[in-house]
Amino acid sequence: MSHVMSRTKKLFTLIKEALKGEERVYTEGSINRALILLAIPMVLEMSMESLFALVDAYFVGHLGKAAIATVGLTESVLSLIYALAFGISMAATAMVARRIGEKDPEGASKGAVQALYLALGFSLVVSIVGLIWSREILLLMGADAAMAEYGQGYTKIAMGGNAVIVLLFIINGIFRGAGDASIAMKSLVLANALNIVLCPLLIYGWGPLPPLGLEGAAIATMIGRGTGVVYQVYYLLGGKKTITVNWRHIKPRLPVILQMMKLAAGGALQMLIGSASWIFLMRIISQFGEDAMAGYTYAIRIIVFAILPAWGLANAAATLVGQNLGAGEPERAEKSVWKAAYLNMFFLGGISVIFMVFAPDILRVFSQDPAVLAYGIEGLRLISIGYVFYAFGMVMAQSFNGAGDTKTPTYINLFGFWLLQIPLAYLLAIVLKWGPTGVFWAIVIAESSIAVTAIIIFRRGNWKKVKV
């Protein structure tokens, strides 16, 4: 009994230490300890990210099926923006982690600034496109004229204010690479707290605040994420963390920017391949009506809620890979990845069982419409079948990225999403007339194939030789 109490006390001490976010060395000592110290705040960070999606879906859902379908269509487009932001963020994580592993914090700070320049330039272009062509974007995605007219305000705000989303991604990537995962977590806790409070106030109105409807959800998200960015910048400029930016780092450095662009292009491309495939899937689903689109949107939001914390473990593995390769410890890097993958498998395996059993109860939180529920329940249950495979696949993919090998996961995604998932979804849903069920099965088969391929390639070990 005393032994169990001692282990429990040590675990709580470790959790407290992880959340506190003090400066640590991850290239020596216990791998299990390093993984837990990084994974706890990263898992919580990703949980906060996924909570954004669920909160918006919950409150917007009360506005009707057209509103949630509009959010689903807009999110499909925004996923392209997330993909590019992820590419820059991944490049920042890889470069910063490698410099920290090499004991070169000055180089890490210079790389961080160049990542921010890329982020701001990219977000400006997206803002212009979103502000001018929001209605046309919804029509292109399959919305009818009435839905496009109704939802264009939401799309305009979401895309016009994308800078806060992009910066939140990139700065969190910088802190993750430096091993300061608690800052990334705390920024999203703050952003979420504001979003949860502001969403119902701005959507439905309260006191002197007028009801803004669907646009209110977008404004609440922008304010929440914007506040999170202010919090990040405060610590980035504060001079008390592993990585600090000051005036001597502000100068644009073309060689670093070009190297960052090369890394970011690979990361963005692999995510674009995946995100663009989700747009095609949404386009196929839209053929089966508003109920199917709404049910699919709810199911995907819930799935993302479960998978994003698992990405926290994958991000922890990426940081350990980058820092250990920088320190000349490739075998320690590999051991870290396998430990993270098995831990992820147990986590997502448990989530899969929960979804299988409680899918109806979970979906009823968001909708009471029988048709919408039928599609949502089926999607949630079918897609979660492959969770055990997804667990390994996402850890392996992030480990390649953490090593600076962005080409391998790009090729894997190209095969899995474009050569397998999209043709299979069209064949099953449209040609064989399975409807949305065909799309759900295509997702399971493609994601599982991607995971198996990633494991096989990872075992070859070529990622250990990449220079960043």
LINSUL-V112749 format. One line per field, one symbol per residue. ss: DSSP state (2 for helix, 1 for strand, 0 for the rest). psi: psi as a letter, one per 40 degrees, with the letter a starting at -180 (. if undefined). A space follows every 10 residues. Layout:
ss: ???
psi: ???
This chain:
ss: 0222222222 2222222222 0000000000 2222222222 2222222222 2222222222 2000222222 2222222222 2222222222 2222222222 2000222222 2222222222 2222222222 2222222222 0000222222 2222222222 0222222222 2222222200 2222222222 2222222222 2222010010 0002222222 2222222222 2222220000 0000002220 0002222222 2222222222 2222222222 2222220002 2222222222 2222222222 2222222222 2222220002 2222222222 2222222222 2222222222 2222000002 2222222222 2222222222 2222222222 2200022222 2222222222 2222222222 2000022222 2222222222 2222222200 02222000
psi: dddddddddd dddddddddd fihiheeiah dddddddddd dddddddddd dddddddddd deeidddddd dddddddddd dddddddddd dddddddddd defgdddddd dddddddddd dddddddddd ddfddddddd eeiidddddd eddddddddd fedddddddd dddddddeef dddddddddd dddddddddd dddeihbehi hebddddddd dddddddddd ddddddedee idhhhadeed hhhddddddd dddddddddd dddddddddd ddddddeeid dddddddddd dddddddddd dddddddddd ddddddefgd dddddddddd dddddddddd dddddddedd dddeddiehd dddddddddd dddededddd dddddddddd ddeegedddd dddddddded dddddddddd defeaddddd dddddddddd dddddddddd eddeehh.
